[in-house]
């Protein structure tokens, strides 16, 4: 048993931190809420109340969201990254890059692997960036919430939802999405990008725009091999989380600094990178 994890958790969150590590070690999914956890949940409730459930800034401004999420519910009744989503700053780097790539190399159809509750698959439709979206999502519960969000925004005729994406994903594309030179792909599949993007598939989609949330593995050689394979077919830019500016969002002006920066949190366990890929 790794004693250092217990010590670290206790130093950070007190006895609650210690108990949460212990419960995880013995197989319980339950987690006690810290004061910080409770504050994050309060912020989601508060923001949904003052915004009437509509995104209040950014590219997807005005889109409605259900106050629901599927992942990480062993900790929260819904995931607290809903705060950054309702404010509009969630994965802002990705939002900005989609706009930039669309200006340079405009596509008609958006394909989202690991679409979750549809934040991007629906957001790019709401903003008018794409004509149709195809969303692959492994979780039935997440697909249900995505469908609910779709109905909230009257986008049923523009969104097609499917289950898991695998290395044969090209065969699952419906007629509109067969025009590969008109496709923009956004990928967040928790490391399965190593399996899906083989040489054959990369050759087929080399004229697409592509953004991958890259989940590095412990074997550095495998990461290098994957990057080399992607760079063979695309120009690649590595993106990281950057600054957030809340100064122009008047609805947040009465919140204190602590709350504003908690809103910016996307609840990630470590710093994430994205590969922004454009055709050579």
N, C-alpha and C positions, 0 to 999 in steps of 0.2 A: 504493500500500500504506500502511495506517494504522500508522505507526511507534509512535504512542502506545499502541496495544494491546499491542505487544511490550514496551514499557517497563513498562507497568502489570503485565502478567503476570509479567515477570521480577522486579519489585520485590515482588510478592506471593508467588510460588511458586518463585523462583529459575530456574535453567536449565531445569527441567522445565516451568515455566510458559511460558517462551520457546518451547521445542520444541513444546508443545501448540498454541500459536497458529500456529506455522509449519506444522505438519502439517495444521491446518485450512485454512490459506490455500492449500495445494497440493492439497487435495481428499481427504486421508486421513481416515478416520473413527476411526482408532486414536488413543488418548490415553494418555500416560504417567501413572501414578498418583502423586500427591503423598503425603506422609506423612499429610495430612488425609484424603485419599481412602481410604487403607489403614485408617485408624482407623475411618472410617464403615462400611467393610465388616466389620471386626472386630466392631463393635457389633451389626450385624445378626445375625452368626453367634452372638454371645454371647447376645443377647436371645432368639433362637429356641431356643437350648439351655436356658436357665434357665426359659423359659415353656412348654416342650414344644409350641411352635407355636400357643399360644392367646393371644388378646388379654388383657392382664393388668389393665386398668382401663377405666373409661369406659362409654359407652353400649353398646358392642359386646363387653363383657367376656365371655370364655369362648368366643368364636367362633374357630374354627381357620383358620389361613392357611397356604397353601403358600409355601415360601420361594422364590418366583419372581415376576418381573415382566418386562414386555416393553419398555417404553420406556427410553431412555437406556442401553441395553446396550452401546453403543459405548464407554462410559466404565467401567461396572461390569458384573459378571456378573449383577447384578440391581440395581434402583434402591434407593438407600439410604434412601428415605422409608419403606421397610419397618420401620425402627426406630420411627418415630413411629406407624406403624400397629399394630405388635405391642404397643406400650405403651398405645395407645388415644387418643393426643392428636392424631392426624392430622385436620386441618381441624376442630378442636374447636368452632370458631365455628359451622360448618355443622351439626355434630351437635346442639349446644345449640339452634340455631334450629329444626331439624326438630322437636325435642321441644316447643318453645314453640308453634310454629304448630299442631302436632297437638292440643295442649291447647285452643287457641282455636277451631280450625276443623278438626275431626278428619276425616281421609280414610282410605279403605280400601286404596287401591292406589298403589304407588310406581313412578314411571317415571323412569329414569335415562339421560339422554343423555350418552354418553362415559363408560360405566360402568367402563372399564379392567378390572381383575381382580376387580371385584365388591365392593369394600370396603363401599360404601354400599348397593348393591342387595341384598346378602346381610345386611349388618349390621342393617338395619332390620327384616328378617324374623326374624333371630336374637333381636333384642330384643323382638319381639312388637308393634312399632309399626304394622305393616301386614300385611294378609292375603296379598298377592301383590306381586311385583316384575316389571316389564318393563324389561329392560336393552338399550339400543342401544349397540353398540361396533363401530367400523370395523375394528379389527385382529383378524384370525383368531387370532393367537397370544394376544392378551389374552382373547379369548372362550374359548379352550381353558383358560387358567389360571382364568378365572371358573367354568367348568364343573367344574374340579377342586376349587376352593374350595367350590362348591355341594355336591358329593358329600361332601366332608369334614364338612360340617355337616348332611347329610341334609335338604337343602332343595329337592331336585329337583322336587317337586310344587308348589312355590311360586314358582319363578323361570322366566321366559320370556326367552330370549336372541335378539336379532336383530342384524342388521348395521348399516350406516350409517343415521343419521337425517337426513332432508332436510325440505324445506318441506311435503312431503306426508305428514308423519309421522302425522297423524290417521287416514289410511287404513290405516296399518300396525298400529293398535291392535287387539288381539284383543277378543273379546266382553266380558270383564269390564272391560276398560279403555275401553269405549265410554261408560261412565257418567262423563262428564267432571267432574261436580261431586264425584266421589269420588276424584279424582286429585291426587297430590302429585308435582310434577316437580322433579328436580335436574338441572342442565345444566352440563356442562363439555366444550365442543366447540371449544376453541382458536380462538375468534373467529367460528365459523360461526353463532353466535347472531344476528349481524346479518342473515343470509340466512333463517334458519328462522322467526324471530319477526316475520312480516309482520302487517299489520293484520287480515287474515282469521283467522289462527291465534290471535292475541291475543284477538280477539273470542270465539273458540270456547272458549278456556281461561281466561277471565277469572274464573271461579269456583273455579279450582284454587289450591292453594298452589304457589309457584314460587320456586326459588332458582337464580340464574345466576352462575356464575363468570365475571366480566365481563373480557374481554380487550380493553382499550382499543386503538384504532388511532391512528396518528400524526395523522390529520385530526381535530382537536378538534370540528369541526362535526358529523361523523358520530357521535361519541360522544354529543354533546348531543341530536342527533335521536333516537338510539336510546333514551336515557334518557327523553326526552319521550314517546315512543311507549309505553314500558312504564308510565310514570306515568299515562297516559291510562286504563289499565285496572286498575291495581293501586295499592295503598299500598306504597311502596318504602322499605326501610331499607338503607343502605349499610353493609356489614360489612367489617372489616379483621382481620388476624391480631392476636390479643391475647395475654395472658400465659399461661404454662403453669406449673402447680403440681405438682411431683413429690414434695412433702413427705409425702404420704400413701401413696405407692407403696413399700412396704417392700422390695420385690425390687430396687429401684434404690439402696438406701441405701449400698451398698458401692462404688458407682461415684463417681468424682470429679466435680467441678463441670463440667469440660470435657466429659466424656463425657455427662453429663445434658443439657447444652445442645446437644450435637451430635445427641442423640436427638430433640430438639425440632425440628431442622431438617427441612423438607419439600423441601429441595433445589431451591428456586425461584430463578430468575434475577433476579427483582425482586418487590417487594411486590404482593400480589394483593388485589383487592376482590371482594366478592360482593353481588349484589342480592337481598335477601330480599323477596319480593313476596307480599302477601296480598290477597284480594278486597276491593274497596271496599264 
